[in-house]
Amino acid sequence: FVSCDQPSRRAVVFGFTAACLARVAGVAATPIYEDDWARYLWDGWRTITDGTPYGVAPAEFLERADVPALWVTVLQTVNHPDVPTIYGPTLQGIFAFASAVAPADLVVLKVLLVIFDLVIWGLVWRLGGSEAGLKYALCPLVIFEVSFNAHADVVGVAFMVLAFYLLSQSRPIVSGIAFGLAIAAKPLAIALAPIFVQRRAFAAVIAAVI
């Protein structure tokens, strides 16, 4: 039903319901063969307690007695604990917010990531219509990696799509801010730069740099 140009109302309702239920199931599920979420939670706690998650590897905390019991399991689950975090400041803000709301709680982190997923869904719908929106909403890879496995790449993608949408609405300054946040989440977002240059949206580029 997502292959037609204009899905029927029944198809839209069915697809919307199925997409939402799949995401709810994913949030409630345990990640499968994935442990990046532990690093996200740990980084959030480090930001709250130390002001920054950078520069110190999780391994340096493994033998410390002052690590709260709530965080011991998370710390022991972090992959490559001898390597300091590599995640950008936009993501660190999300991780810190999740830890502030509910320390060491994966469900809260998942809910935050799904919110960004829903933002993409809405923007794709606005940009491409109901067919595009449903195709995104029902994409198995998106559902699995965001809702089930709590991959944070969705944050950078959300800001990238938002930047493009705002640029299409002739709002270069706000678009540039979103573009900057996207780069601070995922440097790969710099691939959007030629679009801004092509459209002579130099105000957006300046806003992104600032």
C-alpha positions in Angstrom: 0.0 0.0 0.0 3.0 2.3 0.1 3.7 1.9 -3.6 0.8 4.0 -4.8 1.1 7.7 -5.4 -1.7 8.6 -3.0 -2.3 5.9 -0.3 -5.9 5.6 0.7 -6.9 6.9 4.1 -7.3 3.4 5.4 -3.7 2.6 4.2 -2.4 5.7 5.9 -4.1 4.9 9.2 -3.0 1.2 9.1 0.6 2.2 8.2 0.7 4.9 10.9 -0.6 2.5 13.5 1.8 -0.3 12.5 4.8 2.1 12.5 3.9 3.4 16.0 3.3 -0.1 17.4 6.7 -1.3 16.0 8.5 1.6 17.7 6.7 1.0 21.0 7.8 -2.7 20.8 11.3 -1.6 20.1 11.5 0.8 23.0 10.4 -2.0 25.3 12.8 -4.6 23.9 16.4 -5.3 24.9 19.0 -4.3 22.2 20.1 -7.3 20.1 23.9 -7.8 19.7 24.4 -4.0 20.4 26.0 -2.3 23.3 26.6 1.3 22.1 23.8 2.4 24.3 26.0 1.8 27.4 28.5 4.3 26.1 25.8 6.8 25.5 24.5 6.4 29.1 28.0 6.5 30.5 28.9 9.7 28.6 25.7 11.3 29.9 26.6 10.6 33.5 30.2 11.8 33.0 28.9 15.1 31.5 26.6 15.6 34.5 29.1 14.7 37.1 32.4 16.0 35.6 31.2 18.6 33.1 32.6 16.7 30.1 32.8 13.1 28.9 36.0 13.7 26.9 39.6 12.8 27.6 39.2 10.0 30.2 38.5 6.4 29.1 35.8 4.4 30.9 38.4 1.8 31.8 39.9 4.2 34.3 36.7 4.0 36.3 36.5 0.2 36.4 38.4 -0.2 39.6 37.2 3.0 41.4 35.0 2.5 44.4 33.3 5.8 44.0 31.3 4.7 41.0 27.6 4.4 42.1 26.2 0.9 42.0 23.6 2.0 39.5 26.3 2.7 37.0 28.6 -0.3 37.5 26.6 -2.5 35.1 26.5 0.2 32.5 30.2 0.8 32.9 31.0 -2.9 32.5 28.9 -3.1 29.3 30.7 -0.2 27.5 32.5 -1.5 24.5 36.2 -0.6 23.9 36.4 0.9 27.5 40.0 1.8 27.0 39.0 4.4 24.3 37.7 7.8 25.3 34.4 8.9 23.8 34.3 10.0 20.2 30.7 11.3 20.1 30.0 15.0 19.3 28.6 17.7 21.6 25.1 17.6 20.1 24.9 13.9 21.0 26.5 14.5 24.4 23.7 17.0 25.2 21.1 14.3 24.5 22.9 11.7 26.5 23.3 14.1 29.5 19.6 15.0 29.3 18.6 11.3 29.4 20.9 10.7 32.4 19.4 13.7 34.1 15.9 12.6 33.6 16.5 8.9 34.6 20.0 7.8 35.4 21.2 4.6 33.7 17.7 4.1 32.1 17.9 2.8 28.6 14.2 3.2 28.0 14.3 7.0 28.5 17.3 7.2 26.1 15.3 5.2 23.6 12.3 7.5 23.9 14.4 10.5 23.2 15.9 8.9 20.1 12.5 7.9 18.9 11.4 11.5 19.2 14.1 12.5 16.7 13.0 9.6 14.5 9.4 11.0 14.6 10.8 14.4 13.6 12.4 12.9 10.5 9.1 11.0 9.8 7.2 14.3 9.9 9.7 16.2 7.8 9.8 13.5 5.2 6.0 13.6 5.1 6.1 17.3 4.6 8.8 17.2 1.9 7.6 14.1 0.0 4.0 13.6 0.8 2.2 10.7 2.5 3.8 8.0 0.3 7.3 9.1 1.3 6.2 9.5 5.0 4.9 5.9 5.1 7.9 4.5 3.4 10.1 6.0 6.0 7.9 5.2 8.9 7.7 1.5 7.9 11.4 1.1 7.0 12.6 -2.0 8.9 16.2 -0.7 9.2 15.1 2.6 10.8 12.7 0.9 13.3 15.3 -1.8 14.2 18.3 0.5 14.6 16.5 3.4 16.4 13.8 1.8 18.5 15.3 -1.6 19.2 19.1 -0.9 19.2 19.1 2.8 20.3 21.5 4.0 17.7 22.1 7.7 18.1 22.8 8.4 14.4 19.2 9.4 14.1 19.9 12.7 16.0 22.4 13.9 13.3 20.1 12.8 10.5 17.1 14.6 12.1 19.1 17.9 12.2 20.3 17.3 8.6 16.7 16.8 7.3 15.5 19.8 9.4 18.3 22.0 7.9 17.2 21.0 4.4 13.6 21.6 5.2 14.1 25.0 6.7 16.3 26.0 3.8 13.5 25.0 1.4 11.2 27.3 3.5 13.6 30.3 3.0 14.7 30.3 6.6 18.5 30.3 6.2 19.6 31.4 9.7 17.6 28.7 11.5 18.5 26.2 8.8 22.2 27.0 9.4 21.8 26.5 13.2 20.2 23.1 12.5 23.1 22.3 10.1 25.6 23.2 12.7 24.0 20.9 15.2 23.9 18.2 12.6 27.7 18.5 12.1 28.2 18.6 15.9 26.3 15.3 16.0 27.7 13.6 12.9 30.6 15.2 10.9 29.3 13.4 7.8 26.6 16.1 7.7 29.1 18.4 6.1 28.0 16.6 2.9 25.1 19.0 2.9 27.4 22.1 2.5 27.3 22.1 -1.3 23.5 22.5 -1.2 23.9 25.7 0.9 26.6 27.0 -1.4 24.5 26.2 -4.5 21.6 28.1 -3.1 23.8 31.0 -2.1 22.6 30.5 1.5 25.7 32.0 2.9 23.9 33.3 6.0 23.0 29.7 6.8 26.7 28.7 6.4 27.8 31.5 8.8 25.1 30.4 11.3 26.3 26.8 11.1 29.9 27.8 11.7 29.0 30.0 14.7 
